[in-house]
Amino acid sequence: MKILLANPRGFCAGVDRAIEIVERALALHGKPVYVRNEVVHNKFVVNDLKSKGAIFVKEINEVPDQQVVIFSAHGVSQMVRTQAQHIHATIYDATCPLVTKVHKEVARKQKQNHQVVLIGHKGHPEVEGTLGQSSEGRQVVLVEDGKDVAQLNIGTDDNISYTTQTTLSVDDTQHIISELKDRFPNIKAPKKDDICYATQNRQDAVKALMQSADVLLVLGSRNSSNSNRLREIADKMNIPAYLIDGADEIKQDWIKNANIVGVTAGASAPEVLVQEVVNYLYDHGADELQEVDGAQENVHFPVPEELR
Ligand code: SF4
């Protein structure tokens, strides 16, 4: 059995930065620090930070007054920012700069009196944060698929713009954008694609891998959007693919007939988990490993100045 490792895979610059912010805040202020939502969607990362003194909360009203509060990489609504200010929290914002770019875009378009349409998954924290950038006038409207586009109840005037969640399937999003353009021919695209470089590169890497792999293992938590999208690429090619939090979740049945096992990791899954999967595969019949060539990534986002 041969192991094919996707490249790039695993941590992106936004996740690296978010974890560093929590660790540096702990070093500066001591424990506990409160993190609103999972700082990144990965069980291993969250448990590690919990053991170091981070407390994860769903809402700001779970945080006592005058504590350290960190916003997750997915970003927050304006309302959450105001709530944190009201409890006199020391705030560190771990929102990925590429999500902040989307937030700023929404605010700018709304100032120009545009109706903004957001393509994304209902209930995902990033989507809630982006919807929560709506100014008092027009609300941002969410579409998840072509059916939502068909049912959109907005005028067909010139002032419509769309934006997207950063971690969507590049291919599915293209379809939804085409449908939006069919219904609203004057709709404006963002200046630069909102799907981030890390999502795009990891999806391209899996497509390359799936040219030869018989099965795909994706390291990533169930609630990680970009990890789910990686698994779906194999699904669409009718190749079995499994999303796992670690090597202990692998079932021997999945790999027993495979000659080539593809392995990748979502943007919030650490490399140590990939190495554990590789070790598992070596223990269960693998005798060769190949790293597939892919896009080079040199993106780095610095932490806020107060934490340097
Ligand atoms: S997946 Fe993309 S948008 Fe999300 S944290 Fe990473 S770089 Fe930022």
py3Dmol code that shows the C-alpha trace and the ligand (Angstrom):
import py3Dmol

protein = """\
ATOM      1  CA  MET A   1       0.000   0.000   0.000  1.00  0.00           C
ATOM      2  CA  LYS A   2       1.248   3.457  -0.888  1.00  0.00           C
ATOM      3  CA  ILE A   3       0.465   6.670   1.031  1.00  0.00           C
ATOM      4  CA  LEU A   4      -0.018   9.867  -0.981  1.00  0.00           C
ATOM      5  CA  LEU A   5       0.220  13.072   1.036  1.00  0.00           C
ATOM      6  CA  ALA A   6      -1.531  16.171  -0.309  1.00  0.00           C
ATOM      7  CA  ASN A   7       0.325  19.479  -0.536  1.00  0.00           C
ATOM      8  CA  PRO A   8      -0.458  21.956   0.817  1.00  0.00           C
ATOM      9  CA  ARG A   9      -2.432  20.577   3.739  1.00  0.00           C
ATOM     10  CA  GLY A  10      -3.229  21.499   7.325  1.00  0.00           C
ATOM     11  CA  PHE A  11      -2.757  24.814   9.134  1.00  0.00           C
ATOM     12  CA  CYS A  12      -3.285  28.031   7.195  1.00  0.00           C
ATOM     13  CA  ALA A  13      -1.945  31.456   8.168  1.00  0.00           C
ATOM     14  CA  GLY A  14      -5.243  32.476   9.825  1.00  0.00           C
ATOM     15  CA  VAL A  15      -5.313  29.407  12.064  1.00  0.00           C
ATOM     16  CA  ASP A  16      -1.628  29.768  12.993  1.00  0.00           C
ATOM     17  CA  ARG A  17      -2.280  33.362  14.021  1.00  0.00           C
ATOM     18  CA  ALA A  18      -5.442  32.575  16.013  1.00  0.00           C
ATOM     19  CA  ILE A  19      -3.706  29.870  18.063  1.00  0.00           C
ATOM     20  CA  GLU A  20      -0.703  32.126  18.660  1.00  0.00           C
ATOM     21  CA  ILE A  21      -3.018  34.898  19.898  1.00  0.00           C
ATOM     22  CA  VAL A  22      -4.590  32.606  22.515  1.00  0.00           C
ATOM     23  CA  GLU A  23      -1.198  31.287  23.626  1.00  0.00           C
ATOM     24  CA  ARG A  24       0.343  34.763  23.864  1.00  0.00           C
ATOM     25  CA  ALA A  25      -2.702  36.140  25.713  1.00  0.00           C
ATOM     26  CA  LEU A  26      -2.346  33.300  28.231  1.00  0.00           C
ATOM     27  CA  ALA A  27       1.358  34.055  28.635  1.00  0.00           C
ATOM     28  CA  LEU A  28       0.688  37.781  29.126  1.00  0.00           C
ATOM     29  CA  HIS A  29      -2.406  37.683  31.349  1.00  0.00           C
ATOM     30  CA  GLY A  30      -2.263  34.219  32.932  1.00  0.00           C
ATOM     31  CA  LYS A  31      -5.262  31.924  33.003  1.00  0.00           C
ATOM     32  CA  PRO A  32      -8.096  31.966  32.309  1.00  0.00           C
ATOM     33  CA  VAL A  33      -8.667  33.708  29.011  1.00  0.00           C
ATOM     34  CA  TYR A  34     -12.136  33.425  27.467  1.00  0.00           C
ATOM     35  CA  VAL A  35     -12.468  32.480  23.818  1.00  0.00           C
ATOM     36  CA  ARG A  36     -15.785  33.081  22.102  1.00  0.00           C
ATOM     37  CA  ASN A  37     -16.562  29.981  20.032  1.00  0.00           C
ATOM     38  CA  GLU A  38     -13.945  27.425  19.126  1.00  0.00           C
ATOM     39  CA  VAL A  39     -10.948  29.547  18.160  1.00  0.00           C
ATOM     40  CA  VAL A  40     -10.590  27.234  15.156  1.00  0.00           C
ATOM     41  CA  HIS A  41     -12.768  24.223  14.395  1.00  0.00           C
ATOM     42  CA  ASN A  42     -10.504  21.458  15.606  1.00  0.00           C
ATOM     43  CA  LYS A  43     -11.033  19.219  18.623  1.00  0.00           C
ATOM     44  CA  PHE A  44      -7.309  18.583  19.192  1.00  0.00           C
ATOM     45  CA  VAL A  45      -6.430  22.294  19.106  1.00  0.00           C
ATOM     46  CA  VAL A  46      -9.338  23.280  21.356  1.00  0.00           C
ATOM     47  CA  ASN A  47      -8.526  20.578  23.943  1.00  0.00           C
ATOM     48  CA  ASP A  48      -4.859  21.595  23.941  1.00  0.00           C
ATOM     49  CA  LEU A  49      -5.737  25.260  24.596  1.00  0.00           C
ATOM     50  CA  LYS A  50      -8.260  24.232  27.284  1.00  0.00           C
ATOM     51  CA  SER A  51      -5.487  22.358  29.078  1.00  0.00           C
ATOM     52  CA  LYS A  52      -3.385  25.549  29.003  1.00  0.00           C
ATOM     53  CA  GLY A  53      -6.136  27.664  30.582  1.00  0.00           C
ATOM     54  CA  ALA A  54      -8.463  28.856  27.804  1.00  0.00           C
ATOM     55  CA  ILE A  55     -12.203  28.744  28.523  1.00  0.00           C
ATOM     56  CA  PHE A  56     -14.408  28.423  25.457  1.00  0.00           C
ATOM     57  CA  VAL A  57     -17.836  30.077  25.580  1.00  0.00           C
ATOM     58  CA  LYS A  58     -20.690  30.319  23.108  1.00  0.00           C
ATOM     59  CA  GLU A  59     -21.828  33.782  24.112  1.00  0.00           C
ATOM     60  CA  ILE A  60     -20.312  36.823  25.777  1.00  0.00           C
ATOM     61  CA  ASN A  61     -22.910  36.706  28.590  1.00  0.00           C
ATOM     62  CA  GLU A  62     -21.064  33.620  29.891  1.00  0.00           C
ATOM     63  CA  VAL A  63     -17.964  35.751  30.579  1.00  0.00           C
ATOM     64  CA  PRO A  64     -17.549  37.608  33.914  1.00  0.00           C
ATOM     65  CA  ASP A  65     -16.757  41.358  33.831  1.00  0.00           C
ATOM     66  CA  GLN A  66     -13.256  42.659  33.089  1.00  0.00           C
ATOM     67  CA  GLN A  67     -11.765  39.442  31.731  1.00  0.00           C
ATOM     68  CA  VAL A  68      -9.686  38.712  28.632  1.00  0.00           C
ATOM     69  CA  VAL A  69     -11.902  37.852  25.655  1.00  0.00           C
ATOM     70  CA  ILE A  70     -10.633  36.504  22.331  1.00  0.00           C
ATOM     71  CA  PHE A  71     -12.754  36.402  19.191  1.00  0.00           C
ATOM     72  CA  SER A  72     -12.269  33.289  17.056  1.00  0.00           C
ATOM     73  CA  ALA A  73     -10.688  33.112  13.585  1.00  0.00           C
ATOM     74  CA  HIS A  74     -14.203  32.996  12.098  1.00  0.00           C
ATOM     75  CA  GLY A  75     -14.947  36.578  13.142  1.00  0.00           C
ATOM     76  CA  VAL A  76     -17.860  38.091  15.065  1.00  0.00           C
ATOM     77  CA  SER A  77     -20.820  40.379  14.451  1.00  0.00           C
ATOM     78  CA  GLN A  78     -20.775  44.021  15.477  1.00  0.00           C
ATOM     79  CA  MET A  79     -23.232  43.108  18.241  1.00  0.00           C
ATOM     80  CA  VAL A  80     -20.755  40.683  19.823  1.00  0.00           C
ATOM     81  CA  ARG A  81     -18.059  43.381  19.774  1.00  0.00           C
ATOM     82  CA  THR A  82     -20.395  45.761  21.585  1.00  0.00           C
ATOM     83  CA  GLN A  83     -21.313  43.089  24.157  1.00  0.00           C
ATOM     84  CA  ALA A  84     -17.625  42.482  24.922  1.00  0.00           C
ATOM     85  CA  GLN A  85     -17.063  46.216  25.352  1.00  0.00           C
ATOM     86  CA  HIS A  86     -20.002  46.409  27.768  1.00  0.00           C
ATOM     87  CA  ILE A  87     -18.394  43.916  30.137  1.00  0.00           C
ATOM     88  CA  HIS A  88     -15.125  45.939  29.975  1.00  0.00           C
ATOM     89  CA  ALA A  89     -13.248  42.985  28.533  1.00  0.00           C
ATOM     90  CA  THR A  90      -9.657  43.176  27.325  1.00  0.00           C
ATOM     91  CA  ILE A  91     -10.324  42.149  23.750  1.00  0.00           C
ATOM     92  CA  TYR A  92      -7.991  40.354  21.349  1.00  0.00           C
ATOM     93  CA  ASP A  93      -9.363  39.795  17.899  1.00  0.00           C
ATOM     94  CA  ALA A  94      -8.210  36.536  16.269  1.00  0.00           C
ATOM     95  CA  THR A  95     -10.513  37.033  13.267  1.00  0.00           C
ATOM     96  CA  CYS A  96      -8.571  35.910  10.189  1.00  0.00           C
ATOM     97  CA  PRO A  97      -7.565  38.991   8.177  1.00  0.00           C
ATOM     98  CA  LEU A  98      -9.194  37.370   5.136  1.00  0.00           C
ATOM     99  CA  VAL A  99     -12.521  37.250   6.973  1.00  0.00           C
ATOM    100  CA  THR A 100     -12.032  40.855   8.099  1.00  0.00           C
ATOM    101  CA  LYS A 101     -11.555  41.739   4.418  1.00  0.00           C
ATOM    102  CA  VAL A 102     -15.029  40.311   3.708  1.00  0.00           C
ATOM    103  CA  HIS A 103     -16.505  42.253   6.647  1.00  0.00           C
ATOM    104  CA  LYS A 104     -15.013  45.500   5.356  1.00  0.00           C
ATOM    105  CA  GLU A 105     -16.293  44.775   1.873  1.00  0.00           C
ATOM    106  CA  VAL A 106     -19.829  44.271   3.214  1.00  0.00           C
ATOM    107  CA  ALA A 107     -19.654  47.550   5.155  1.00  0.00           C
ATOM    108  CA  ARG A 108     -18.319  49.423   2.101  1.00  0.00           C
ATOM    109  CA  LYS A 109     -21.014  48.029  -0.212  1.00  0.00           C
ATOM    110  CA  GLN A 110     -23.741  48.863   2.259  1.00  0.00           C
ATOM    111  CA  LYS A 111     -22.450  52.425   2.507  1.00  0.00           C
ATOM    112  CA  GLN A 112     -22.860  52.595  -1.273  1.00  0.00           C
ATOM    113  CA  ASN A 113     -26.450  51.451  -0.713  1.00  0.00           C
ATOM    114  CA  HIS A 114     -25.899  48.034  -2.270  1.00  0.00           C
ATOM    115  CA  GLN A 115     -27.992  45.009  -1.391  1.00  0.00           C
ATOM    116  CA  VAL A 116     -25.370  42.445  -0.375  1.00  0.00           C
ATOM    117  CA  VAL A 117     -25.985  38.729  -1.017  1.00  0.00           C
ATOM    118  CA  LEU A 118     -23.787  36.368   1.001  1.00  0.00           C
ATOM    119  CA  ILE A 119     -23.126  32.850  -0.323  1.00  0.00           C
ATOM    120  CA  GLY A 120     -22.492  30.578   2.655  1.00  0.00           C
ATOM    121  CA  HIS A 121     -23.698  27.928   5.091  1.00  0.00           C
ATOM    122  CA  LYS A 122     -26.453  28.921   7.492  1.00  0.00           C
ATOM    123  CA  GLY A 123     -25.402  28.721  11.134  1.00  0.00           C
ATOM    124  CA  HIS A 124     -21.639  28.671  10.490  1.00  0.00           C
ATOM    125  CA  PRO A 125     -19.943  31.173  12.845  1.00  0.00           C
ATOM    126  CA  GLU A 126     -18.226  32.966   9.964  1.00  0.00           C
ATOM    127  CA  VAL A 127     -21.572  33.472   8.229  1.00  0.00           C
ATOM    128  CA  GLU A 128     -23.184  34.749  11.439  1.00  0.00           C
ATOM    129  CA  GLY A 129     -20.319  37.213  11.827  1.00  0.00           C
ATOM    130  CA  THR A 130     -20.594  38.435   8.244  1.00  0.00           C
ATOM    131  CA  LEU A 131     -24.403  38.736   8.410  1.00  0.00           C
ATOM    132  CA  GLY A 132     -23.836  40.699  11.603  1.00  0.00           C
ATOM    133  CA  GLN A 133     -21.936  43.417   9.704  1.00  0.00           C
ATOM    134  CA  SER A 134     -25.280  44.627   8.301  1.00  0.00           C
ATOM    135  CA  SER A 135     -25.806  48.281   8.925  1.00  0.00           C
ATOM    136  CA  GLU A 136     -29.161  49.504  10.191  1.00  0.00           C
ATOM    137  CA  GLY A 137     -30.675  49.916   6.742  1.00  0.00           C
ATOM    138  CA  ARG A 138     -30.404  46.852   4.521  1.00  0.00           C
ATOM    139  CA  GLN A 139     -29.780  43.394   5.915  1.00  0.00           C
ATOM    140  CA  VAL A 140     -27.279  41.136   4.161  1.00  0.00           C
ATOM    141  CA  VAL A 141     -29.199  38.170   2.694  1.00  0.00           C
ATOM    142  CA  LEU A 142     -27.861  34.632   2.759  1.00  0.00           C
ATOM    143  CA  VAL A 143     -28.072  32.046  -0.033  1.00  0.00           C
ATOM    144  CA  GLU A 144     -26.863  28.470   0.382  1.00  0.00           C
ATOM    145  CA  ASP A 145     -27.772  27.032  -3.021  1.00  0.00           C
ATOM    146  CA  GLY A 146     -29.552  27.547  -6.335  1.00  0.00           C
ATOM    147  CA  LYS A 147     -32.953  27.100  -4.699  1.00  0.00           C
ATOM    148  CA  ASP A 148     -32.268  30.051  -2.401  1.00  0.00           C
ATOM    149  CA  VAL A 149     -31.145  32.118  -5.403  1.00  0.00           C
ATOM    150  CA  ALA A 150     -34.428  31.372  -7.204  1.00  0.00           C
ATOM    151  CA  GLN A 151     -36.394  32.433  -4.133  1.00  0.00           C
ATOM    152  CA  LEU A 152     -34.462  35.654  -3.467  1.00  0.00           C
ATOM    153  CA  ASN A 153     -36.918  38.405  -2.890  1.00  0.00           C
ATOM    154  CA  ILE A 154     -34.890  41.462  -3.880  1.00  0.00           C
ATOM    155  CA  GLY A 155     -35.316  43.932  -6.725  1.00  0.00           C
ATOM    156  CA  THR A 156     -33.343  43.471  -9.905  1.00  0.00           C
ATOM    157  CA  ASP A 157     -31.834  46.967  -9.759  1.00  0.00           C
ATOM    158  CA  ASP A 158     -28.144  47.722 -10.353  1.00  0.00           C
ATOM    159  CA  ASN A 159     -27.123  47.940  -6.716  1.00  0.00           C
ATOM    160  CA  ILE A 160     -26.607  44.320  -5.811  1.00  0.00           C
ATOM    161  CA  SER A 161     -23.274  42.779  -4.797  1.00  0.00           C
ATOM    162  CA  TYR A 162     -22.322  39.319  -3.670  1.00  0.00           C
ATOM    163  CA  THR A 163     -19.725  38.056  -1.299  1.00  0.00           C
ATOM    164  CA  THR A 164     -18.902  34.535  -0.078  1.00  0.00           C
ATOM    165  CA  GLN A 165     -17.850  32.597   2.981  1.00  0.00           C
ATOM    166  CA  THR A 166     -14.079  32.012   2.775  1.00  0.00           C
ATOM    167  CA  THR A 167     -14.144  28.214   3.064  1.00  0.00           C
ATOM    168  CA  LEU A 168     -16.662  27.097   0.440  1.00  0.00           C
ATOM    169  CA  SER A 169     -16.267  24.603  -2.384  1.00  0.00           C
ATOM    170  CA  VAL A 170     -14.743  26.558  -5.262  1.00  0.00           C
ATOM    171  CA  ASP A 171     -16.765  24.554  -7.827  1.00  0.00           C
ATOM    172  CA  ASP A 172     -20.150  24.712  -6.059  1.00  0.00           C
ATOM    173  CA  THR A 173     -19.725  28.438  -5.481  1.00  0.00           C
ATOM    174  CA  GLN A 174     -19.092  29.003  -9.192  1.00  0.00           C
ATOM    175  CA  HIS A 175     -22.482  27.398  -9.939  1.00  0.00           C
ATOM    176  CA  ILE A 176     -24.283  29.585  -7.410  1.00  0.00           C
ATOM    177  CA  ILE A 177     -22.560  32.700  -8.761  1.00  0.00           C
ATOM    178  CA  SER A 178     -23.680  31.793 -12.314  1.00  0.00           C
ATOM    179  CA  GLU A 179     -27.254  31.448 -11.080  1.00  0.00           C
ATOM    180  CA  LEU A 180     -27.023  34.803  -9.312  1.00  0.00           C
ATOM    181  CA  LYS A 181     -25.704  36.394 -12.512  1.00  0.00           C
ATOM    182  CA  ASP A 182     -28.549  34.851 -14.514  1.00  0.00           C
ATOM    183  CA  ARG A 183     -31.137  36.347 -12.161  1.00  0.00           C
ATOM    184  CA  PHE A 184     -29.328  39.643 -11.514  1.00  0.00           C
ATOM    185  CA  PRO A 185     -27.191  40.422 -14.591  1.00  0.00           C
ATOM    186  CA  ASN A 186     -25.750  43.589 -13.015  1.00  0.00           C
ATOM    187  CA  ILE A 187     -24.709  41.974  -9.758  1.00  0.00           C
ATOM    188  CA  LYS A 188     -21.216  43.076  -8.701  1.00  0.00           C
ATOM    189  CA  ALA A 189     -18.474  40.609  -7.810  1.00  0.00           C
ATOM    190  CA  PRO A 190     -16.012  41.241  -4.970  1.00  0.00           C
ATOM    191  CA  LYS A 191     -12.756  42.914  -6.081  1.00  0.00           C
ATOM    192  CA  LYS A 192     -10.896  39.723  -5.289  1.00  0.00           C
ATOM    193  CA  ASP A 193     -12.341  36.243  -4.666  1.00  0.00           C
ATOM    194  CA  ASP A 194     -13.501  35.796  -1.094  1.00  0.00           C
ATOM    195  CA  ILE A 195     -12.750  32.070  -1.004  1.00  0.00           C
ATOM    196  CA  CYS A 196      -9.340  32.173   0.616  1.00  0.00           C
ATOM    197  CA  TYR A 197      -6.006  30.999  -0.767  1.00  0.00           C
ATOM    198  CA  ALA A 198      -5.812  28.153   1.783  1.00  0.00           C
ATOM    199  CA  THR A 199      -9.229  26.742   0.849  1.00  0.00           C
ATOM    200  CA  GLN A 200      -8.464  26.988  -2.865  1.00  0.00           C
ATOM    201  CA  ASN A 201      -5.004  25.407  -2.543  1.00  0.00           C
ATOM    202  CA  ARG A 202      -6.190  22.518  -0.338  1.00  0.00           C
ATOM    203  CA  GLN A 203      -9.036  21.730  -2.744  1.00  0.00           C
ATOM    204  CA  ASP A 204      -6.664  21.813  -5.733  1.00  0.00           C
ATOM    205  CA  ALA A 205      -4.259  19.518  -3.849  1.00  0.00           C
ATOM    206  CA  VAL A 206      -7.019  16.955  -3.199  1.00  0.00           C
ATOM    207  CA  LYS A 207      -8.092  17.052  -6.850  1.00  0.00           C
ATOM    208  CA  ALA A 208      -4.493  16.214  -7.826  1.00  0.00           C
ATOM    209  CA  LEU A 209      -4.333  13.420  -5.258  1.00  0.00           C
ATOM    210  CA  MET A 210      -7.606  11.865  -6.355  1.00  0.00           C
ATOM    211  CA  GLN A 211      -6.191  11.184  -9.829  1.00  0.00           C
ATOM    212  CA  SER A 212      -4.578   8.096  -8.314  1.00  0.00           C
ATOM    213  CA  ALA A 213      -5.826   7.474  -4.750  1.00  0.00           C
ATOM    214  CA  ASP A 214      -8.401   4.721  -4.044  1.00  0.00           C
ATOM    215  CA  VAL A 215      -9.520   6.210  -0.752  1.00  0.00           C
ATOM    216  CA  LEU A 216      -9.098   9.576   0.990  1.00  0.00           C
ATOM    217  CA  LEU A 217      -8.555  10.293   4.688  1.00  0.00           C
ATOM    218  CA  VAL A 218      -9.165  13.921   5.689  1.00  0.00           C
ATOM    219  CA  LEU A 219      -7.940  15.085   9.075  1.00  0.00           C
ATOM    220  CA  GLY A 220     -10.454  17.599  10.344  1.00  0.00           C
ATOM    221  CA  SER A 221     -13.304  18.006  12.820  1.00  0.00           C
ATOM    222  CA  ARG A 222     -16.947  17.460  11.813  1.00  0.00           C
ATOM    223  CA  ASN A 223     -17.741  21.168  12.188  1.00  0.00           C
ATOM    224  CA  SER A 224     -14.798  22.315  10.038  1.00  0.00           C
ATOM    225  CA  SER A 225     -16.214  23.749   6.829  1.00  0.00           C
ATOM    226  CA  ASN A 226     -13.053  23.565   4.720  1.00  0.00           C
ATOM    227  CA  SER A 227     -12.355  19.961   5.852  1.00  0.00           C
ATOM    228  CA  ASN A 228     -15.865  18.866   4.837  1.00  0.00           C
ATOM    229  CA  ARG A 229     -15.365  20.446   1.422  1.00  0.00           C
ATOM    230  CA  LEU A 230     -12.165  18.362   0.952  1.00  0.00           C
ATOM    231  CA  ARG A 231     -14.041  15.146   1.683  1.00  0.00           C
ATOM    232  CA  GLU A 232     -16.811  16.144  -0.744  1.00  0.00           C
ATOM    233  CA  ILE A 233     -14.329  16.411  -3.641  1.00  0.00           C
ATOM    234  CA  ALA A 234     -13.678  12.671  -3.383  1.00  0.00           C
ATOM    235  CA  ASP A 235     -17.393  11.988  -2.811  1.00  0.00           C
ATOM    236  CA  LYS A 236     -18.239  13.680  -6.087  1.00  0.00           C
ATOM    237  CA  MET A 237     -15.733  11.416  -7.837  1.00  0.00           C
ATOM    238  CA  ASN A 238     -17.340   8.371  -6.182  1.00  0.00           C
ATOM    239  CA  ILE A 239     -14.140   7.650  -4.279  1.00  0.00           C
ATOM    240  CA  PRO A 240     -14.620   6.731  -0.607  1.00  0.00           C
ATOM    241  CA  ALA A 241     -13.491   9.508   1.714  1.00  0.00           C
ATOM    242  CA  TYR A 242     -13.577   9.844   5.507  1.00  0.00           C
ATOM    243  CA  LEU A 243     -13.333  12.855   7.796  1.00  0.00           C
ATOM    244  CA  ILE A 244     -11.476  11.926  10.981  1.00  0.00           C
ATOM    245  CA  ASP A 245     -10.238  13.706  14.097  1.00  0.00           C
ATOM    246  CA  GLY A 246      -7.323  11.317  14.457  1.00  0.00           C
ATOM    247  CA  ALA A 247      -5.794   7.949  13.554  1.00  0.00           C
ATOM    248  CA  ASP A 248      -7.850   6.215  16.267  1.00  0.00           C
ATOM    249  CA  GLU A 249     -10.999   6.740  14.157  1.00  0.00           C
ATOM    250  CA  ILE A 250      -9.697   4.833  11.111  1.00  0.00           C
ATOM    251  CA  LYS A 251     -11.537   1.572  10.423  1.00  0.00           C
ATOM    252  CA  GLN A 252      -9.429  -1.173   8.843  1.00  0.00           C
ATOM    253  CA  ASP A 253     -12.253  -1.933   6.418  1.00  0.00           C
ATOM    254  CA  TRP A 254     -11.754   1.479   4.788  1.00  0.00           C
ATOM    255  CA  ILE A 255      -8.215   0.709   3.665  1.00  0.00           C
ATOM    256  CA  LYS A 256      -8.021  -3.065   3.420  1.00  0.00           C
ATOM    257  CA  ASN A 257      -8.474  -3.164  -0.375  1.00  0.00           C
ATOM    258  CA  ALA A 258      -6.713   0.109  -1.179  1.00  0.00           C
ATOM    259  CA  ASN A 259      -3.458   0.217  -3.107  1.00  0.00           C
ATOM    260  CA  ILE A 260      -3.101   3.983  -2.709  1.00  0.00           C
ATOM    261  CA  VAL A 261      -4.419   5.899   0.312  1.00  0.00           C
ATOM    262  CA  GLY A 262      -4.620   9.683  -0.031  1.00  0.00           C
ATOM    263  CA  VAL A 263      -4.165  11.754   3.133  1.00  0.00           C
ATOM    264  CA  THR A 264      -4.839  15.434   3.662  1.00  0.00           C
ATOM    265  CA  ALA A 265      -5.768  17.812   6.477  1.00  0.00           C
ATOM    266  CA  GLY A 266      -8.132  20.763   6.678  1.00  0.00           C
ATOM    267  CA  ALA A 267      -6.827  24.234   7.457  1.00  0.00           C
ATOM    268  CA  SER A 268      -7.429  23.813  11.196  1.00  0.00           C
ATOM    269  CA  ALA A 269      -5.860  20.348  11.631  1.00  0.00           C
ATOM    270  CA  PRO A 270      -2.283  20.141  12.968  1.00  0.00           C
ATOM    271  CA  GLU A 271       0.452  18.190  11.186  1.00  0.00           C
ATOM    272  CA  VAL A 272       1.046  15.971  14.218  1.00  0.00           C
ATOM    273  CA  LEU A 273      -2.311  14.292  13.462  1.00  0.00           C
ATOM    274  CA  VAL A 274      -1.248  13.629   9.866  1.00  0.00           C
ATOM    275  CA  GLN A 275       1.931  11.976  11.112  1.00  0.00           C
ATOM    276  CA  GLU A 276      -0.112   9.746  13.433  1.00  0.00           C
ATOM    277  CA  VAL A 277      -2.214   8.653  10.459  1.00  0.00           C
ATOM    278  CA  VAL A 278       0.937   7.943   8.451  1.00  0.00           C
ATOM    279  CA  ASN A 279       2.254   5.795  11.321  1.00  0.00           C
ATOM    280  CA  TYR A 280      -1.063   3.955  11.511  1.00  0.00           C
ATOM    281  CA  LEU A 281      -0.944   3.240   7.784  1.00  0.00           C
ATOM    282  CA  TYR A 282       2.651   1.961   8.029  1.00  0.00           C
ATOM    283  CA  ASP A 283       1.476  -0.363  10.800  1.00  0.00           C
ATOM    284  CA  HIS A 284      -1.369  -1.593   8.593  1.00  0.00           C
ATOM    285  CA  GLY A 285       0.268  -2.461   5.293  1.00  0.00           C
ATOM    286  CA  ALA A 286       1.763   0.739   3.844  1.00  0.00           C
ATOM    287  CA  ASP A 287       5.347   0.444   2.599  1.00  0.00           C
ATOM    288  CA  GLU A 288       5.785   3.622   0.554  1.00  0.00           C
ATOM    289  CA  LEU A 289       5.030   7.338   0.974  1.00  0.00           C
ATOM    290  CA  GLN A 290       4.958  10.116  -1.578  1.00  0.00           C
ATOM    291  CA  GLU A 291       4.368  13.846  -1.032  1.00  0.00           C
ATOM    292  CA  VAL A 292       2.465  15.196  -4.030  1.00  0.00           C
ATOM    293  CA  ASP A 293       3.744  18.547  -5.322  1.00  0.00           C
ATOM    294  CA  GLY A 294       1.392  21.506  -4.918  1.00  0.00           C
ATOM    295  CA  ALA A 295       1.159  25.275  -4.528  1.00  0.00           C
ATOM    296  CA  GLN A 296       3.813  26.933  -2.356  1.00  0.00           C
ATOM    297  CA  GLU A 297       2.353  28.985   0.511  1.00  0.00           C
ATOM    298  CA  ASN A 298       4.286  31.832   2.102  1.00  0.00           C
ATOM    299  CA  VAL A 299       1.435  33.642   3.823  1.00  0.00           C
ATOM    300  CA  HIS A 300       1.949  34.867   7.387  1.00  0.00           C
ATOM    301  CA  PHE A 301      -0.369  37.072   9.434  1.00  0.00           C
ATOM    302  CA  PRO A 302       1.258  38.799  12.417  1.00  0.00           C
ATOM    303  CA  VAL A 303      -0.447  38.809  15.819  1.00  0.00           C
ATOM    304  CA  PRO A 304      -1.750  42.156  17.192  1.00  0.00           C
ATOM    305  CA  GLU A 305       1.005  44.516  18.332  1.00  0.00           C
ATOM    306  CA  GLU A 306      -0.086  44.383  22.001  1.00  0.00           C
ATOM    307  CA  LEU A 307       0.818  40.680  22.052  1.00  0.00           C
ATOM    308  CA  ARG A 308       4.201  40.882  20.363  1.00  0.00           C
TER     309      ARG A 308
END
"""
ligand_1 = """\
8
SF4
S -9.216 28.983 6.100
Fe -8.755 30.893 5.019
S -10.139 32.425 5.893
Fe -10.135 30.659 7.289
S -8.549 31.144 8.788
Fe -7.535 29.999 7.157
S -6.727 31.564 5.730
Fe -8.244 32.543 7.046
"""
view = py3Dmol.view(width=600, height=400)
view.addModel(protein, "pdb")
view.setStyle({"model": 0}, {"cartoon": {"style": "trace"}})
view.addModel(ligand_1, "xyz")
view.setStyle({"model": 1}, {"stick": {}})
view.zoomTo()
view.show()
